[in-house]
Each structure stands twice: as C-alpha cells, then as structure tokens.
C-alpha cells in the first residue's frame, strides 16, 4: 500500500500529470455535454457512454505519455493492465 501511495504522490506532484488531468477533465465535461446532444432515433442517449469510454482512453494515453506506470494507470482507471496495453497498442 505504501508503494502505491508513494507512486500516486509522485504522479500528482509531477507537473505534467496535473496539466494532463485538467485537459482530460475538460474533455470529459465536453464529452458529457456532447452526449446529451447526440441520441439514437428512438430518443435514447448513447453519447454519454461513448464519451465516457473515449475519455478513459484519452486519459490512459495521456497518463502513459507523462510516464505514469501501467500499474498506476490500471488502478486509476479500473482497467486491467491487459486492457491498458490494448488501448495503448503495446505488448
């Protein structure tokens, strides 16, 4: 647990992480708004779920770009390391 907390603190202190977080938060809010503007022909909303998926994918890519470990990305996004690697298109 200490190792996880230590790694999380390092990621938070990293200047790039804060900037990435702000950028991804803005993207998530925009995706949320776009989701309610977009819908199926029967009137149900599909954009929210799609926007959520895209935001998580963008966040994973941004965190990886800022040298956050796969383990921390996995824990932070509730995705398996296998799923994270698949999104990042790495082995």
C-alpha positions, 0 to 999 in steps of 0.5 A: 500500500505504501508503494502505491501511495508513494507512486500516486504522490509522485504522479500528482506532484509531477507537473505534467500529470496535473496539466494532463488531468485538467485537459482530460477533465475538460474533455470529459465535461465536453464529452458529457455535454456532447452526449446529451446532444447526440441520441439514437432515433428512438430518443435514447442517449448513447453519447454519454457512454461513448464519451465516457469510454473515449475519455478513459482512453484519452486519459490512459494515453495521456497518463502513459505519455507523462510516464505514469506506470501501467500499474498506476494507470490500471488502478486509476482507471479500473482497467486491467493492465491487459486492457491498458496495453490494448488501448495503448497498442503495446505488448 
